[in-house]
Amino acid sequence: MREHVPQNSRIHYTMLDSGGIAPNVVQAKAAVRYAIRARDVESMFELNSRVKRVAEGAATMTDTQLTVSIMSAVANLLGNRPLEEAM
């Protein structure tokens, strides 16, 4: 997907549990964690939705089950000039 997302967005991932070590066996379960970043919250939600649809498509294609959970989120920084000056 890298070529098909906005230039300033990032999608990082790590395999938390690949389910086993055999390369020629479809494992019973696996776990992956994604970190999705974008310039603003609206863009991040759009990209998050897209990544989720890709995962749903892969699950449908392989006739497997998908569970999605959001671990954390951070919004873009909104400055407060008067408070910054007071500090």
Backbone as numpy.savetxt, mean C-alpha at the origin, in Angstrom:
# Nx Ny Nz CAx CAy CAz Cx Cy Cz
3.36 -1.68 -11.60 2.55 -0.47 -11.60 3.40 0.79 -11.60
4.68 0.66 -11.34 5.54 1.84 -11.17 5.40 2.84 -12.31
5.30 2.33 -13.54 5.21 3.22 -14.70 3.83 3.85 -14.85
2.87 3.41 -14.05 1.49 3.85 -14.23 0.93 4.61 -13.03
1.79 5.12 -12.18 1.34 5.95 -11.06 2.01 7.32 -11.18
1.47 8.33 -10.51 2.08 9.66 -10.59 3.56 9.63 -10.18
4.35 10.45 -10.81 5.80 10.50 -10.61 6.19 10.71 -9.14
5.40 11.46 -8.39 5.75 11.78 -7.01 5.14 10.81 -6.00
4.55 9.70 -6.46 3.98 8.69 -5.58 4.95 7.52 -5.43
4.84 6.81 -4.33 5.71 5.66 -4.09 4.89 4.51 -3.52
5.23 3.30 -3.95 4.63 2.09 -3.42 5.78 1.18 -3.00
5.92 0.94 -1.70 6.96 0.07 -1.17 6.28 -1.17 -0.61
6.96 -2.30 -0.66 6.37 -3.50 -0.10 7.44 -4.41 0.49
7.00 -5.31 1.35 7.86 -6.35 1.89 7.03 -7.61 2.09
7.62 -8.74 1.81 6.98 -10.02 2.07 7.19 -10.35 3.55
6.12 -10.36 4.32 6.22 -10.67 5.74 6.22 -12.18 5.98
5.48 -12.90 5.17 5.40 -14.35 5.29 5.07 -14.90 3.92
6.01 -15.62 3.32 5.76 -16.18 1.99 5.10 -17.55 2.07
4.85 -18.03 3.28 4.13 -19.27 3.46 4.98 -20.52 3.46
6.19 -20.43 2.99 7.05 -21.61 2.95 8.31 -21.33 2.14
9.09 -22.38 1.90 10.35 -22.17 1.19 10.42 -22.90 -0.15
9.43 -23.76 -0.46 9.46 -24.50 -1.72 9.08 -23.58 -2.88
9.91 -23.49 -3.92 9.63 -22.59 -5.03 8.55 -23.09 -5.98
8.23 -24.37 -5.96 7.28 -24.93 -6.93 5.95 -25.31 -6.30
5.62 -24.75 -5.14 4.40 -25.08 -4.43 3.63 -23.79 -4.14
2.33 -23.81 -4.42 1.48 -22.69 -4.03 1.20 -22.85 -2.53
1.65 -21.89 -1.76 1.54 -21.99 -0.30 0.11 -21.76 0.16
-0.21 -22.25 1.34 -1.56 -22.11 1.89 -1.88 -20.67 2.26
-0.85 -19.89 2.63 -1.08 -18.48 2.97 0.20 -17.70 2.78
0.04 -16.40 2.67 1.19 -15.50 2.55 0.75 -14.14 3.07
1.71 -13.30 3.43 1.40 -11.95 3.93 2.40 -10.97 3.33
1.89 -9.83 2.93 2.73 -8.77 2.37 2.28 -7.44 2.98
3.21 -6.53 3.18 2.88 -5.19 3.71 3.27 -4.16 2.66
2.36 -3.24 2.39 2.60 -2.15 1.45 2.65 -0.83 2.20
3.53 0.04 1.77 3.57 1.42 2.24 3.31 2.28 1.00
2.21 3.01 1.02 1.79 3.80 -0.14 1.89 5.26 0.21
2.66 6.00 -0.59 2.87 7.43 -0.32 2.49 8.25 -1.54
1.95 9.42 -1.29 1.61 10.36 -2.36 1.76 11.77 -1.81
1.71 12.73 -2.71 1.93 14.12 -2.33 0.87 14.66 -1.38
-0.39 14.22 -1.55 -1.46 14.69 -0.68 -2.39 13.52 -0.34
-3.26 13.71 0.63 -4.11 12.65 1.14 -5.05 12.12 0.05
-5.63 13.01 -0.73 -6.56 12.58 -1.78 -5.86 11.65 -2.78
-4.66 12.00 -3.20 -3.91 11.16 -4.13 -3.54 9.83 -3.49
-3.23 9.86 -2.20 -2.88 8.63 -1.50 -4.08 7.69 -1.45
-5.27 8.23 -1.18 -6.47 7.39 -1.15 -6.73 6.78 -2.53
-6.55 7.56 -3.59 -6.75 7.04 -4.94 -5.76 5.91 -5.24
-4.50 6.12 -4.89 -3.48 5.11 -5.14 -3.72 3.88 -4.27
-4.12 4.08 -3.02 -4.43 2.97 -2.13 -5.57 2.12 -2.72
-6.58 2.78 -3.23 -7.71 2.09 -3.83 -7.26 1.28 -5.05
-6.39 1.85 -5.82 -5.88 1.16 -7.02 -5.07 -0.08 -6.65
-4.19 0.05 -5.67 -3.39 -1.09 -5.21 -4.31 -2.19 -4.69
-5.34 -1.80 -3.96 -6.30 -2.78 -3.44 -7.02 -3.50 -4.58
-7.41 -2.77 -5.62 -8.08 -3.40 -6.76 -7.15 -4.38 -7.48
-5.87 -4.04 -7.58 -4.90 -4.96 -8.18 -4.80 -6.24 -7.35
-4.73 -6.09 -6.02 -4.66 -7.26 -5.14 -5.93 -8.10 -5.26
-7.09 -7.45 -5.33 -8.35 -8.17 -5.50 -8.37 -8.92 -6.82
-7.84 -8.29 -7.87 -7.77 -8.95 -9.17 -6.86 -10.17 -9.14
-5.72 -10.06 -8.45 -4.81 -11.20 -8.33 -5.46 -12.32 -7.54
-6.20 -11.98 -6.49 -6.89 -13.00 -5.70 -7.96 -13.68 -6.54
-8.69 -12.92 -7.32 -9.70 -13.50 -8.20 -9.05 -14.41 -9.23
-7.96 -13.95 -9.81 -7.26 -14.71 -10.85 -6.75 -16.05 -10.32
-6.32 -16.08 -9.07 -5.75 -17.30 -8.49 -6.75 -18.07 -7.63
-8.00 -17.60 -7.60 -9.05 -18.23 -6.81 -8.63 -18.37 -5.35
-8.10 -17.27 -4.81 -7.67 -17.24 -3.42 -8.42 -16.15 -2.67
-8.23 -16.11 -1.37 -8.91 -15.16 -0.51 -7.97 -14.02 -0.14
-8.50 -12.81 -0.07 -7.72 -11.63 0.26 -8.27 -10.98 1.51
-7.39 -10.64 2.43 -7.76 -9.86 3.62 -6.91 -8.60 3.62
-7.55 -7.45 3.74 -6.84 -6.17 3.74 -7.08 -5.48 5.08
-6.01 -4.96 5.67 -6.16 -4.16 6.89 -5.20 -2.98 6.81
-5.66 -1.84 7.26 -4.84 -0.62 7.27 -4.18 -0.53 8.64
-2.85 -0.50 8.63 -2.08 -0.49 9.87 -1.92 0.92 10.44
-1.68 1.90 9.57 -1.50 3.27 10.02 -1.63 4.21 8.82
-1.74 5.49 9.12 -1.83 6.50 8.07 -1.30 7.82 8.62
-0.78 8.63 7.72 -0.26 9.94 8.08 -0.74 10.93 7.02
-1.23 12.08 7.45 -1.71 13.10 6.52 -0.60 14.11 6.23
-0.81 14.89 5.18 0.16 15.91 4.84 0.19 17.01 5.91
1.33 17.62 6.07 1.55 18.63 7.10 0.86 19.94 6.71
0.13 20.50 7.66 -0.48 21.81 7.48 0.19 22.76 8.45
0.87 23.74 7.93 1.59 24.68 8.77 0.66 25.64 9.51
1.15 26.14 10.64 0.41 27.12 11.44 1.40 28.23 11.76
1.50 29.22 10.89 2.51 30.28 10.99 2.47 31.02 12.34
1.29 31.47 12.84 1.27 32.16 14.12 1.82 31.31 15.28
1.44 30.04 15.29 1.94 29.16 16.34 3.46 28.95 16.20
3.92 28.79 14.98 5.37 28.61 14.74 6.15 29.83 15.22
5.61 31.03 14.94 6.29 32.25 15.36 6.27 32.40 16.88
5.18 31.99 17.52 5.08 32.08 18.97 6.06 31.13 19.65
6.30 30.00 19.02 7.23 29.02 19.60 8.67 29.51 19.42
